[in-house]
Amino acid sequence: MSEKSSIITIDDHPLLRKGLKQLVEFEDDIEIIAEASNGPDGIKLAIELEPDLTIRSKYAKYGWHRNIKEFTR
């Protein structure tokens, strides 16, 4: 079996993060390795953990979503 793809979820809605985690649990090739409730924490996690993918809110507060691509490349 190949290595699992890693995901970080970044959203201020805990119910959304929980739902995504439950959906991903059924997949063998992907896993959520961390969750953040805001952009600054998400950026820190992305730098530290280097995930394959980040799932984040399009409607983030304070405009952090505009700059997260720079930190997660």
Backbone as a ProteinNet text record, in pm:
[ID]
protein_1_A
[PRIMARY]
MSEKSSIITIDDHPLLRKGLKQLVEFEDDIEIIAEASNGPDGIKLAIELEPDLTIRSKYAKYGWHRNIKEFTR
[TERTIARY]
84.1	0	88.5	49	128.8	104.3	188.5	179.6	50.2	-9	-132.2	-104	-197.1	-189.7	-234.7	-163.6	-193	-271	-365.1	-451.7	-456.8	-459	-489.4	-618	-713.2	-834.7	-825.3	-866.1	-861.5	-997.2	-1074.1	-1206.6	-1250.9	-1325.9	-1370.1	-1496.8	-1550.9	-1671.1	-1633.4	-1642.8	-1603	-1685.7	-1812.2	-1896.4	-1847.6	-1803.7	-1749.8	-1622.5	-1532.4	-1408.3	-1437.5	-1534.2	-1570.3	-1628.8	-1716	-1775.6	-1672.3	-1577.3	-1470.4	-1388.3	-1360	-1281.2	-1355.4	-1484.7	-1563.4	-1567.2	-1577.3	-1576.4	-1443	-1335.6	-1201.8	-1168.4	-1228.6	-1200.6	-1234.1	-1321.5	-1360.6	-1261.7	-1166.8	-1069.6	-939.4	-883.6	-759.3	-633.8	-646.9	-527.3	-510	-598.5	-584	-614.1	-554.5	-581.8	-567	-648.7	-637.1	-536.6	-427.1	-319.6	-328.9	-408.5	-423.2	-542.4	-592.4	-702.2	-667.4	-715.6	-697.4	-828.5	-857.3	-981.7	-962.5	-838.1	-813.3	-689.1	-675.8	-567.8	-427.6	-400.1	-264	-220.5	-310.9	-276.4	-259.6	-343	-331.9	-200.3	-156.4	-27.8	86.3	81.9	185.6	188.7	70.6	64.5	114.7	77.7	120.7	272.6	332.7	478.3	544.4	489.8	547.5	528.7	408.5	374.8	386	391.2	403.1	302.6	173.8	72.7	70.9	10.1	-8.5	-119.7	-214.4	-330.8	-380.4	-428.3	-499.6	-641.2	-738	-876.9	-910.2	-945.3	-965.7	-1091	-1138.6	-1257.7	-1229.3	-1318.4	-1306.3	-1338.8	-1420.9	-1468.1	-1399.8	-1270.5	-1193.1	-1191.6	-1186.3	-1177.7	-1036.5	-1028	-900.7	-812.7	-863	-789	-671	-653.9	-538.4	-540.8	-659.5	-668.8	-597.4	-577.5	-508.4	-360.3	-303.1	-159.7	-120	-214.4	-177.9	-108.6	-140	-74.4	77.2	120.3	263.9	332.3	261.2	321.3	310.3	216.7	191.7	241.7	320.1	372	479.2
-117.8	0	124	224.6	346.8	434.9	533.9	626.7	708	736.5	814.3	961.6	1026.6	1171.2	1239	1342.3	1411	1539.8	1568	1684.3	1759.3	1892.4	1978.5	2053	2054.7	2132.8	2261.1	2371.1	2501.9	2568	2573.4	2635.2	2669	2779	2820	2748.4	2661	2585.9	2444	2412.2	2279.2	2166.8	2193	2090.2	2052.9	2149.8	2122.8	2040.2	2077.9	2001.7	1858.6	1841.1	1707.1	1624.3	1685.1	1614.4	1571.1	1660	1623.9	1507.5	1512.4	1405.1	1271.6	1273.8	1149.9	1096.2	1183.8	1139.8	1077.5	1139.2	1092.7	959.4	932.3	806.7	684	698.9	587.1	564.2	652.5	642.2	580.2	490.5	423.5	501.5	593.5	658.8	804.9	855.2	992.8	997	1094.9	1112.3	1258.5	1300.9	1435.3	1427.9	1501.6	1494.5	1605.1	1709.8	1818.2	1905	1979.8	2072.6	2204.9	2313.6	2445.7	2522.2	2605.4	2682	2823	2856.7	2989.8	2985.6	3088.5	3093.9	3094.4	3181	3182.5	3046.4	2978.5	2845.3	2745.8	2758.7	2671.5	2688.4	2812.5	2839.3	2776	2789.1	2728.1	2576.3	2515.2	2370	2329.6	2406.2	2374.4	2381.9	2481.7	2494.3	2378	2344.8	2239.2	2099.5	2070.3	1934.3	1908.4	2013.7	2003.2	1903.8	1932.2	1840	1840.3	1737	1731.7	1827.3	1853.8	1934.8	2008.8	2131.4	2202	2228.3	2203.6	2237.4	2352.3	2466.4	2585.3	2659.7	2741.6	2821.5	2927	2938.5	3043.8	3179.4	3179.7	3303.8	3329.6	3317.6	3334.8	3480.9	3497.8	3632	3688.2	3817.4	3890.8	3872.7	3811.3	3802.9	3707.1	3621.7	3531.2	3433.1	3402	3305	3351.9	3481.7	3533.3	3498.2	3483.2	3460.5	3317	3233	3098.2	3018.4	3042.7	2969.8	2989.3	3108.1	3135.3	3047.6	3017.3	2941.5	2791.3	2746.7	2603	2540.5	2609.7	2553.9	2453
0	0	0	-76.4	-83.4	39.4	52.3	164.8	155.8	271.3	275.9	248.1	180.2	160.5	289.7	329.4	455.2	430	520.1	507.7	640.1	630.6	745.4	711.3	805.2	786.2	867.6	805.2	871.2	851.7	958.4	952.6	1094.2	1106.8	1240	1285.5	1202.1	1238.1	1279.2	1408.3	1454.8	1391.6	1363.4	1304.1	1164	1088.8	954.9	965.1	1055.5	1072.4	1114.4	1204.3	1250.3	1135.8	1055.6	942.7	839.9	809.4	715.5	769.7	898.1	959	950.2	973.4	965.2	822.7	724.3	584.4	545.9	587.9	551.1	618.6	733.7	803.5	718.2	619.9	533.5	418.9	403.3	293.9	343.3	264.8	303.4	265.8	170.1	117.5	159	244.7	295	444.2	511.5	653.6	692.7	787.3	842.9	956.5	941.5	1040.6	1144.5	1115.7	1211.6	1172.8	1271.4	1250	1316.4	1256.5	1315.8	1302.3	1400.7	1398.8	1343.9	1309.7	1253.2	1163.7	1083	985.8	1042.8	1139.1	1194.1	1249.3	1320.5	1371.2	1257	1153.9	1038.2	965.6	952.4	887.4	966.9	1098.3	1182.5	1163.1	1162.4	1143.2	1005.4	903.7	767.4	753.4	814.8	809.7	884.6	999.6	1082.2	1022.3	971.3	929.8	779.6	698.4	553.2	493.4	505.3	452	299.2	243.2	98.8	54.5	144.5	110.8	233.4	213.8	319.4	270.1	356.6	328.1	421.3	362.1	443.4	400.2	489.4	463.8	357.6	263.1	161.7	223.2	325	385.8	519.1	520.2	642.7	687.7	816.2	874.1	859.5	855.3	858.3	735.6	629.9	505.6	504.9	603.6	606.7	491.2	438.2	329.9	204.1	190.7	72.6	73.8	191.3	202.3	237.7	268	313.3	204	78.4	-30.2	-27	11.7	18.9	122.7	231.4	340.4	322.2	238	229.3	100.4	22.9	-102.6	-76.6
[MASK]
+++++++++++++++++++++++++++++++++++++++++++++++++++++++++++++++++++++++++

